[in-house]
Amino acid sequence: MFSAAKAHTIAKLAAAKVNSSPFPHIFVDGIFPTDFYAEMQARKLPDASYDRLVDTGRVGRGYSSARLCYMPSEEGTSAKSGNEAFWQEFFATYNDGELLQAFAGVFRDYMLQIEQAARAANGFDAASPLAVHTEIFLMRDKEGYELKPHTDAASKLISALFYLPSDLSAIHLGTSLYIPKDKTLVAKGGTRVSRDQFDIAGTMPFRPNTLLAFPNLPGTFHGVENMMSDQTRDVLLYDIKVHKEHAETDIAIDVAY
């Protein structure tokens, strides 16, 4: 079931067309098979299974407490049961080099620019190879969550957000893409910038079974407008990231560009 779903996802990525405005991105409908997406909905976890992202040490203490996360288990699927076992098996299947190559293929025309930006942001030598790895987890945004315009942290090469709503009732809660009013604006990756410095180019519709993905380049400002009351935003996050030093788990990007 999981391998077939991943094959479907990879085929959808292979057919995706990159939209260059306001920065390179893709938005894909039907990213999972219909029956598999229904199973994902049936397997949704309660809030109690999640941790507050701010409590994990992955973000600063000033980060919103309204963002929750559910991570892959270090013990693997054998340590989980029921719906948690489903998601651990999902993580294990999707978090691999095959999906990484598919995303790199989507943004083939931008990979040289992406790698150059990563070297500059991380202080790497221009000729040094990049060591990369992938990361996957569930996020749940609750009432009061917002994320000001920003570009991603220097460690990210490509960000992918799989939208997981059950219906269209929160369609306005997708990721917003921004255009700086000052076209020379540059912000350090991860730095939140005041909303009034931007015009909104558009907000991706938070539709069931869709994907938004984009590379981490200067000017890729994005965020989340303020959440309304009694609404939940379920997202599966998949990132391709760089290591500052090589590790045994590194994966090479094997895409010609």
N, C-alpha and C positions, 0 to 999 in steps of 0.2 A: 504493500500500500504506500509506504513512504517513498520508496525508490521510484515508483511509477509517478507519484506526485512531483518529485524532484525533476524527473525527466520532462514532465509537462511544463514546469516552471522554466527549465532551461530552453525548451523549444519556444516559449513565449518571449524569452529574452532575446533569442536569436532573431526573432521577427520584429523586435522593437525598433522604432525610429526615434532618433535623438532630436529633441526640440532644443534649439540653440538660444531661445529667448525666455527669460532675461539672462539665463546662463544655461549651459548644457544640462539636460535632464530627460528622463523618460517617465511616462505615466502609462501603466499597462493595466488593462482590464482582464479579468479572468486569469489571474496569475497562478491560481491553483485549480485543479479539476473541481467541477461543481460539487460532486459528491464528497470529495475530500474536504472542501471548504465547509460543507454542512457538518462533517465530523469534527472539524476544528471548532466550530461554534458550539457543538454539543459537549465538547471537552473543555470549555473555558473554566478557568480556575477561580475560586472565590478570592476576595481581597486578602483573606487570611494567609493564603499561600504565597503572597507577594511580600517583598521587603520595600521599605522606603529607600529610594535610590540614594538619598542624602546620608543614610545610615551605613552604606556599604563602603564608604571611603573612596568611591570612584569619582565623586564630585566634591566641591567645596561646601563648607557648612552653610553658606548662604543660599545654596540651591533650594528650589521649591520642594517642600515636603509633600506636595500633592502629586508627585511622580513616583509611581511604584515600579518594581522590577521583579521578574522571575528569571533566574539564571540556570544554565546547565549545572547539573550536580557533579561534583568531583568524584562521587562514587559510581556514576553512570546510572543506567536505567534499572539495574538490579536492586538499587536501594529505594526505588519508588514503586508505587502501585497506583492503579486506577488512572485518573486523568493526568496525574503528574507523570506517570510512566509514559503516557502518550506523548507529552511534550518533551520529555527527555529523549525519547526515540526520534522525535522530529528534529531536535537539536543535533543529535548525533548524525543523522542522515544529511541534513542540509549544510552543516558547518564543515565543508570540506573544500578541497582544491578544485573540484569539478564546477561547483557553483561560482567560485572565485574566477575561474577562467571565463565563464559565461558573462559575468559582469565586465571583466576586462575587455572581452570581445565587443560588448555593446559600445563601450567608450574607446574603442581602438584608435579612432582619429584624434583622441585627446590624451592618450596615455603618455606620450613624451612630455606634454605640458604638465600633466598630473605629476609625473615623477620629478620633473624639474622643480615644481612648486614644493614638493615634499622635501627635496634635498635642501632647498633654500630655507624652508621653515624650520627644519630640524638641524641645520648646520652641518649637513653631510657634504663630503667632497663631491664635486660635480661628476666625477668619473666612477664613484663607488656604486656597486650594485645595491639595490634595495632589498632588505629582508622583510617579508610581509607575512601576516597571519590574518585570520578571520575571527570574528566574534558575533555571537547571535544570542539574543534573549528577548523575552516579552517585556513590554512596557505598558503600564496602565496609568493614564492621566486622569486625575479626579478634579472635582470642583475647585476653581481658583487657580488652576495651573495656567501659566503662560510662559512663553519663551521669546525674549526680545530678539530682534534681528541680530544675526551673528554669522560668521563663517566657522566651519568646524575646526576642532583642535588639530594641531600640526600632525598628530599621529595618524589621522585618517586620510585615506586615498579616495575611497568611494563609500558613500552612505546609501543604504537602501531601507526604505520603510514600507513594510507590508501592512496595509490597512485591514483591520479585522472587525469592523462593525457588523452587527447582526441585521441592520436595516439602514434606511436612508434618513433616520430621524436626526442624525448629527452630521449631516453632509457638509456643513460649514466648518467643521473642525479639522479639516485637512491642513497640511503644512502650507504656510504662506511664503511666497517668493517676493523679494524686495529689490527695488532699484534705489541706490543712494542718490539723494538730491545733489550732493557734491560728487561728481563723477570721479574725483581723485581720492575719495575716501578709501583708506586702507585700515583694516582692524586686525590685530593679532588674533589668530585662531582661537575660538572659544570665548572671546570677549563680547559681552552683550552690549549693544549700541542702542542709544535712545531711539524709540520708534519714530519720533518726529523728524528724524534725519532721513527718512525714507518715504518713497511712494510705494504703494503695494502694486506689484505687477499682476498678482492673482493668487488665489488660494486653491490648492488642489482639492477636488471634491472628496470628502471622506466617505467613499462608496465601499460597499462590501467587495472583498476579493480583488483589491487593486494594489498596485505597487508604484511608489515614487522612488526614483534613484537618481543620484547626481554625484559628480566628482567634487573633490575638495580643491577648489581653485580660488585665487583672489577674486572677490566680487560675488561669490556664491552666497549672498546673504539670504537667510531663511529664518523662520521662526513660527511660533504658534500664537495666535491671537487669544485674548483672555477667554477662559472656559466659562460657560454659563452654568447655572446651578443644576444640580441633579443630572449631570451628564458625565459619561465615561468615555474615554478615548483609548481603545485597545489597539496596540501596534506591535508588530514583530520587527525588531531592529536587526539588521545584518550589516556589519562594517568590514571593510578591507582596510587593514592598518599596517603601519610600518613599525619595525623594531629598531631601537637605536643600536643594538648589537645583534648579530646573527644568533639564532637559537635552533635547537634540533627540530622544532616544530615549524620552522619557516617554510613557506611555499613559494616557489618561483612563479612569476607571472609569465606564462608561455604563450604570448600573443604577439604576432608580428605587427609592427606599426612603422 
